[in-house]
Amino acid sequence: MTPNVSIRRWEPYLWPLCATAAILSLWSAGVWWSGTRVFPSPVAVERALAELLRKGLLWRYIGDSLFRVGAGYALAITCGIPVGLLLGWNPAAAAAVNPVIQMLRPISPLAWIPLAIVWFGATDLAAIFLIFLASVFPILVSTMNGVRNVPPMFLQAGQNFGLSTAALLRRVVFPSALPQMLVGLRIALGVAWLVLVAAEMIAVTSGLGYLIIDSRNAGQRYDLVIAGMLIIGLIGLGLDFSIRHLETWKSVRWGFRHET
Protein backbone atom coordinates (compact mmCIF):
# COMPACT_ATOMS: atom_id res chain seq x y z
CA MET A 1 0.00 0.00 0.00
CA THR A 2 1.43 3.36 -1.08
CA PRO A 3 1.65 6.30 1.39
CA ASN A 4 -0.92 8.30 -0.57
CA VAL A 5 -3.45 5.47 -0.40
CA SER A 6 -2.81 5.09 3.34
CA ILE A 7 -3.38 8.82 3.92
CA ARG A 8 -6.61 8.76 1.93
CA ARG A 9 -7.82 5.83 3.99
CA TRP A 10 -7.38 7.80 7.19
CA GLU A 11 -8.65 11.15 5.88
CA PRO A 12 -12.28 10.67 7.09
CA TYR A 13 -10.92 10.35 10.64
CA LEU A 14 -7.81 12.54 10.46
CA TRP A 15 -9.41 15.83 9.43
CA PRO A 16 -12.23 15.75 12.03
CA LEU A 17 -9.62 15.02 14.73
CA CYS A 18 -7.48 17.92 13.52
CA ALA A 19 -10.49 20.25 13.48
CA THR A 20 -11.49 19.15 16.99
CA ALA A 21 -7.96 19.72 18.28
CA ALA A 22 -7.89 23.19 16.70
CA ILE A 23 -11.23 24.15 18.24
CA LEU A 24 -10.15 22.95 21.70
CA SER A 25 -6.89 24.90 21.40
CA LEU A 26 -8.68 28.10 20.38
CA TRP A 27 -11.23 27.58 23.16
CA SER A 28 -8.55 27.12 25.80
CA ALA A 29 -6.52 30.07 24.51
CA GLY A 30 -9.59 32.31 24.43
CA VAL A 31 -10.47 31.51 28.05
CA TRP A 32 -6.86 32.11 29.15
CA TRP A 33 -6.52 35.35 27.18
CA SER A 34 -9.80 36.83 28.39
CA GLY A 35 -9.24 35.86 32.00
CA THR A 36 -12.94 35.07 32.38
CA ARG A 37 -14.16 33.25 35.47
CA VAL A 38 -17.61 32.57 34.02
CA PHE A 39 -16.99 30.67 30.79
CA PRO A 40 -15.26 27.35 31.53
CA SER A 41 -12.11 25.98 29.94
CA PRO A 42 -11.98 22.53 28.31
CA VAL A 43 -10.28 21.18 31.43
CA ALA A 44 -13.11 22.51 33.62
CA VAL A 45 -15.68 20.85 31.35
CA GLU A 46 -13.77 17.58 31.56
CA ARG A 47 -13.89 17.82 35.36
CA ALA A 48 -17.63 18.49 35.19
CA LEU A 49 -18.14 15.36 33.11
CA ALA A 50 -16.13 13.38 35.65
CA GLU A 51 -18.32 14.81 38.41
CA LEU A 52 -21.48 13.71 36.61
CA LEU A 53 -20.06 10.23 36.17
CA ARG A 54 -19.01 10.04 39.81
CA LYS A 55 -22.49 11.03 40.99
CA GLY A 56 -24.16 8.57 38.64
CA LEU A 57 -26.18 11.28 36.91
CA LEU A 58 -24.71 11.24 33.41
CA TRP A 59 -25.95 7.86 32.23
CA ARG A 60 -29.31 8.32 33.94
CA TYR A 61 -29.91 11.65 32.21
CA ILE A 62 -28.76 10.26 28.86
CA GLY A 63 -31.05 7.26 29.29
CA ASP A 64 -34.04 9.43 30.16
CA SER A 65 -33.49 11.64 27.10
CA LEU A 66 -33.03 8.70 24.74
CA PHE A 67 -36.14 7.01 26.12
CA ARG A 68 -38.28 10.09 25.50
CA VAL A 69 -37.01 10.75 22.00
CA GLY A 70 -37.23 7.05 21.14
CA ALA A 71 -40.83 6.75 22.34
CA GLY A 72 -42.02 9.93 20.60
CA TYR A 73 -40.12 9.13 17.40
CA ALA A 74 -41.41 5.54 17.28
CA LEU A 75 -44.96 6.78 17.78
CA ALA A 76 -44.50 9.28 14.94
CA ILE A 77 -43.25 6.50 12.64
CA THR A 78 -46.14 4.25 13.62
CA CYS A 79 -48.68 6.95 12.74
CA GLY A 80 -46.89 8.92 10.02
CA ILE A 81 -45.90 6.16 7.61
CA PRO A 82 -49.27 4.36 7.33
CA VAL A 83 -51.20 7.64 7.07
CA GLY A 84 -48.68 8.97 4.54
CA LEU A 85 -49.05 5.83 2.43
CA LEU A 86 -52.83 6.13 2.54
CA LEU A 87 -52.90 9.82 1.63
CA GLY A 88 -50.26 9.42 -1.07
CA TRP A 89 -52.23 6.57 -2.62
CA ASN A 90 -55.62 8.29 -2.35
CA PRO A 91 -55.54 11.82 -3.87
CA ALA A 92 -59.12 12.57 -2.77
CA ALA A 93 -58.30 11.85 0.88
CA ALA A 94 -55.09 13.87 0.60
CA ALA A 95 -56.98 16.85 -0.82
CA ALA A 96 -59.41 16.72 2.11
CA VAL A 97 -56.75 16.41 4.83
CA ASN A 98 -53.94 18.48 3.33
CA PRO A 99 -55.26 21.89 4.51
CA VAL A 100 -55.25 20.64 8.10
CA ILE A 101 -51.74 19.25 7.73
CA GLN A 102 -50.43 22.47 6.20
CA MET A 103 -52.06 24.49 8.98
CA LEU A 104 -50.60 22.42 11.82
CA ARG A 105 -47.18 21.77 10.31
CA PRO A 106 -45.78 25.33 10.65
CA ILE A 107 -46.73 25.54 14.34
CA SER A 108 -43.59 25.06 16.42
CA PRO A 109 -43.83 22.06 18.74
CA LEU A 110 -42.57 24.35 21.51
CA ALA A 111 -45.81 26.34 21.20
CA TRP A 112 -47.58 23.22 22.46
CA ILE A 113 -45.61 23.12 25.73
CA PRO A 114 -48.29 24.90 27.84
CA LEU A 115 -50.99 22.55 26.55
CA ALA A 116 -48.74 19.51 27.00
CA ILE A 117 -48.18 20.43 30.65
CA VAL A 118 -51.92 20.97 31.17
CA TRP A 119 -52.80 17.64 29.57
CA PHE A 120 -49.97 15.44 30.86
CA GLY A 121 -48.34 17.42 33.69
CA ALA A 122 -44.57 17.63 34.16
CA THR A 123 -44.10 13.99 33.12
CA ASP A 124 -42.44 11.97 30.39
CA LEU A 125 -45.73 11.96 28.49
CA ALA A 126 -45.50 15.72 27.94
CA ALA A 127 -42.04 15.43 26.38
CA ILE A 128 -43.05 12.38 24.33
CA PHE A 129 -46.09 14.26 23.01
CA LEU A 130 -43.88 17.17 21.90
CA ILE A 131 -41.42 14.78 20.24
CA PHE A 132 -44.31 13.13 18.41
CA LEU A 133 -45.53 16.49 17.08
CA ALA A 134 -42.03 17.43 15.97
CA SER A 135 -41.48 14.13 14.15
CA VAL A 136 -44.78 13.13 12.63
CA PHE A 137 -45.17 15.85 10.00
CA PRO A 138 -41.77 15.41 8.26
CA ILE A 139 -42.39 11.65 8.17
CA LEU A 140 -45.96 12.04 6.95
CA VAL A 141 -45.14 14.54 4.19
CA SER A 142 -42.06 12.66 2.94
CA THR A 143 -44.07 9.42 2.77
CA MET A 144 -46.89 11.12 0.85
CA ASN A 145 -44.43 12.63 -1.63
CA GLY A 146 -42.58 9.34 -1.96
CA VAL A 147 -45.79 7.52 -2.90
CA ARG A 148 -46.78 10.22 -5.38
CA ASN A 149 -43.36 10.02 -7.06
CA VAL A 150 -43.49 6.29 -7.71
CA PRO A 151 -42.97 5.86 -11.49
CA PRO A 152 -46.23 4.88 -13.21
CA MET A 153 -44.50 2.04 -15.06
CA PHE A 154 -43.78 0.37 -11.70
CA LEU A 155 -47.49 0.44 -10.87
CA GLN A 156 -48.45 -0.79 -14.32
CA ALA A 157 -45.97 -3.66 -14.08
CA GLY A 158 -47.39 -4.70 -10.70
CA GLN A 159 -50.94 -4.55 -12.01
CA ASN A 160 -49.95 -6.61 -15.05
CA PHE A 161 -48.72 -9.32 -12.70
CA GLY A 162 -52.13 -9.33 -11.04
CA LEU A 163 -51.11 -7.84 -7.70
CA SER A 164 -53.91 -6.74 -5.42
CA THR A 165 -53.96 -3.20 -4.02
CA ALA A 166 -52.50 -4.37 -0.70
CA ALA A 167 -49.77 -6.36 -2.46
CA LEU A 168 -49.06 -3.44 -4.78
CA LEU A 169 -48.59 -1.12 -1.81
CA ARG A 170 -46.41 -3.62 0.02
CA ARG A 171 -44.25 -4.89 -2.85
CA VAL A 172 -44.05 -1.93 -5.22
CA VAL A 173 -45.11 1.39 -3.68
CA PHE A 174 -43.43 1.07 -0.28
CA PRO A 175 -39.99 -0.02 -1.61
CA SER A 176 -40.10 2.68 -4.29
CA ALA A 177 -40.99 5.40 -1.78
CA LEU A 178 -38.52 4.21 0.87
CA PRO A 179 -35.52 6.37 -0.17
CA GLN A 180 -37.59 9.55 0.10
CA MET A 181 -39.12 8.31 3.35
CA LEU A 182 -35.63 7.88 4.81
CA VAL A 183 -34.90 11.54 4.09
CA GLY A 184 -38.00 12.46 6.09
CA LEU A 185 -37.00 10.09 8.88
CA ARG A 186 -33.58 11.72 9.12
CA ILE A 187 -35.05 15.22 9.21
CA ALA A 188 -37.62 14.16 11.79
CA LEU A 189 -34.99 12.62 14.06
CA GLY A 190 -32.92 15.81 14.04
CA VAL A 191 -35.94 17.96 14.84
CA ALA A 192 -37.03 15.51 17.54
CA TRP A 193 -33.66 15.76 19.29
CA LEU A 194 -33.78 19.56 19.19
CA VAL A 195 -37.30 19.71 20.59
CA LEU A 196 -36.49 17.13 23.26
CA VAL A 197 -33.82 19.34 24.79
CA ALA A 198 -36.12 22.36 24.87
CA ALA A 199 -38.99 20.31 26.31
CA GLU A 200 -36.78 18.92 29.07
CA MET A 201 -35.89 22.45 30.13
CA ILE A 202 -39.54 23.12 30.94
CA ALA A 203 -41.71 20.02 31.13
CA VAL A 204 -39.68 17.42 33.08
CA THR A 205 -37.16 17.14 35.91
CA SER A 206 -34.50 14.92 34.33
CA GLY A 207 -32.61 14.51 31.08
CA LEU A 208 -29.90 16.48 29.32
CA GLY A 209 -32.06 19.56 28.75
CA TYR A 210 -32.95 19.62 32.44
CA LEU A 211 -29.25 19.25 33.27
CA ILE A 212 -28.46 22.44 31.35
CA ILE A 213 -31.19 24.63 32.80
CA ASP A 214 -30.74 23.25 36.34
CA SER A 215 -26.98 23.83 36.22
CA ARG A 216 -27.57 27.40 35.09
CA ASN A 217 -30.13 28.15 37.79
CA ALA A 218 -28.48 26.28 40.66
CA GLY A 219 -25.16 28.03 41.19
CA GLN A 220 -24.44 29.10 37.59
CA ARG A 221 -22.43 25.94 36.87
CA TYR A 222 -21.49 26.79 33.30
CA ASP A 223 -19.00 23.94 33.21
CA LEU A 224 -21.96 21.57 33.55
CA VAL A 225 -23.91 23.61 31.01
CA ILE A 226 -21.17 23.23 28.39
CA ALA A 227 -20.73 19.56 29.31
CA GLY A 228 -24.44 18.98 28.70
CA MET A 229 -24.27 20.81 25.37
CA LEU A 230 -21.33 18.70 24.20
CA ILE A 231 -23.09 15.48 25.16
CA ILE A 232 -26.20 16.57 23.27
CA GLY A 233 -24.11 17.34 20.19
CA LEU A 234 -22.26 14.03 20.31
CA ILE A 235 -25.46 12.01 20.71
CA GLY A 236 -27.08 13.98 17.88
CA LEU A 237 -24.08 13.18 15.68
CA GLY A 238 -24.39 9.50 16.55
CA LEU A 239 -28.12 9.43 15.81
CA ASP A 240 -27.62 11.13 12.44
CA PHE A 241 -24.81 8.72 11.54
CA SER A 242 -27.02 5.76 12.45
CA ILE A 243 -29.90 6.79 10.26
CA ARG A 244 -27.59 7.75 7.39
CA HIS A 245 -26.18 4.24 7.57
CA LEU A 246 -29.61 2.99 6.49
CA GLU A 247 -29.00 4.68 3.13
CA THR A 248 -26.31 2.09 2.41
CA TRP A 249 -28.78 -0.79 2.55
CA LYS A 250 -29.02 -2.60 -0.75
CA SER A 251 -32.80 -2.15 -0.95
CA VAL A 252 -32.58 1.68 -0.86
CA ARG A 253 -29.08 2.39 -2.17
CA TRP A 254 -30.42 3.00 -5.66
CA GLY A 255 -32.30 6.07 -4.39
CA PHE A 256 -29.19 7.88 -3.18
CA ARG A 257 -26.07 9.15 -4.87
CA HIS A 258 -22.97 7.63 -3.31
CA GLU A 259 -19.50 8.67 -4.37
CA THR A 260 -16.79 6.02 -4.54
N, C-alpha and C positions, 0 to 999 in steps of 0.2 A: 504494500500500500504506500503510495507516494505521500509526501508531506502535505501537498495541497488537498488531496482527497481526505486525509485525516483531519485537517483544519475544517473543511466543509462539513464533515460529519459532526464536529463539535460546535459548529456555529449556532445552532438553535439553542444551545445551553450557555455558550460562552458569552454572547452579547448581552443576554438578560442579566447574567451575573456581573458583567462589567458595569452595566447601567445601574444595577442595584448598589454596587460598591461606590459608584460615583455619587449617587443620591445620598447615601449614608455619610459619605465624606463631607459633602456640601452641607448637609443637615448639622453634623457635628461642628463644623467650622462656623456655621452661622450662629449657633447657640453660644459658642465660645466667644465669637467676635462681638456679639450684641451684649453679652453679660446678663442676659435675661434670667430671672429666677422663676418665671411662670412657665414658659415653653420648655418641655423636657428634652434632654439629649437622648441619642440612641441608647446609651448605657442606662439611663434612668428608665427608659421604656423596657429594656431587657430585665431590669430589676423588678419592674411592675409585673411583667409576665411571670417571673419566678414567684412573686408574692401570690399571684392568683393560683398558680399551680400548688403552692404550699398550702393554701387555704382550701383547696379542693373546689374552687369556684369556676375555674376556667372550663373544664370539661362539662360541668353541669350547665353552665350558661350556653355553651356551644350546642349541647344536646337539646336544650329547650328550644333554641332558635331553629335548629334543623328539623325538630319535630313539627313545629308550627308551619314552617314553610313547606315541608313535605306533605303535611295533611291538607293544607289549602291548595297546593299545586296539584296533588292527586285528585282532589275533588273537582278542580277546574278541568282537568283532563277528562275525568269521568263524565262531566256534563258537556264540556265544550266540543269534544270530538263527535259524539253521536248527534248532537244538535246541529253542528256544522255540516256533517254529512247529509242530514235530512234537508236542511235549508239549501245546501248547494245542489242537491238532486231535484228539489221541488221549487222551481222559480216562483210559483204562486205563493207558497208559504213564505219564501224569502222576502217577497215584495210586501207581504202583510206585516212581517216582524221587523224588517230592516229599519224602519223609522224609530222603533223603540231601541234597537241596538245602537243606532247612530246617536241617539239622544243620551243614552246612559254611558256610552264608551268614553266621551271626553271628560266625564266627571272624575276628578282625582279620587282614588280610593281613600286618601287621607281625609277627604270631606265627609266620609262616612264614619269617621271615628266617634263623633258624639252619639250617633245612632247605634253604633256597634256596642258602645259602653252601656247605653240604655237597655238594649235588647239582651246582651250577654254578660254585662258587668265587666269588671277588670279580671277577665279569665282568658284562658287559651282560646276559647271559642271566639272571642272578639278579634284576636289577631288572625285566627284561621279564616274568619269571615272576610277580613280585609285582604288577606292573601288571595282568597278565592276571587274576589272582585278584580284584583289587579291582574290575575292570570287568565281568567276565563275569556275575556274579549279578544286578546291577541290569538288565543288558540281557536276560538270560534270563527273569527274572520279569516284566518289563514286556512282553516279547513274548508270553509265555504269557497274561497277563491281557488283552492287546490282542486276541488271537485269540478268547479266551473271550467277550469283550464285543462281538464282531461281531453286529449285529442279525440274528436268524433270517431276516427277510424278504430280506436281501441274499443269504443262502445259497440260499433257496428260488428267488429270481429267477435266480441263476446256474444252478441245477439245471434249472429250466424251460427255459433256453436250451440245455441239453444239454452243459454244460461238464463235462469230466472232473475228477477230483479234483485233479490237478496244475494244470489251468487254473483251477479254482476257487480254489486257494490263491494262485496267481500274480495273478489278475485281480480277485479279490473280497476274499479274506481279508487278504492282505498290505497292499493300499491302505487297507482299513478299519482295520487295527491300527496303521498307521504313525504316526498322531499320538501314541498312547500309547507306542509304541516310541521315539519321539524324546524323550519325557520321561525314559525309562530311559537313553537315550544321553547326555543332558545330565547326569544324576546320575552316571552311570558315569565320564564325563570329569572331573568335579570330584573324585571320589574318587580316580581314577587320578593326577591331578596332586598331590594331597595325599600319597598313598602313595609316589609317585616321589621326592619330596623326602626323606622319611624313609628310603627305601631307599638313596638316594645317600649319606646320612650314614654308612652302615654297610657296604654291600655293594660299592661301587665307589670309584674314585679320580678321578672327574671329575664334572662336572655342577654344577648350582646348589646342590643339597643338600650336596655335598662342599665347595663353596666356603664355605658357612656354617660347617660344623664344622671345616674346616681353618683358616679365619681365626680362629676362637675358640681353637683349640688352639695355633696357631703365632703367638704374640705377642699374643694377645687383641686382634686387629684388629676391633673392633666397628663401625668404619666400613664395613668390607667385609661384615660380618655383616648390617647394616641394608641395605646396597646389594643384597646377594643376596636379602633378604626382599622388597624393593621390586620387584625384577625378577620374582621368582616371582609376586607379586600382579598385576603388570601383564600378564604372560603368561597367568595364569589368567583375568583379565578378558577378554583378547582371545579366548581359547579359548571361554569361555562366550558371548561375543557372536557368535562364528562359528556355534556350533551353534544358538543362538536364532534366527539369521537363517534357518535351514532352516524354521522355523515359518511363515515368510512365503511359502513356496512354494505355488503354487496348488493342488497336489495334496493338501496337508495343512492348508491354511489353515482349512478347515471345522472341523477338530478343535480349534481354539484360539479363545479369545475375544480379539479385538483391538479396542481402543478407537480411535475416530477422533478 
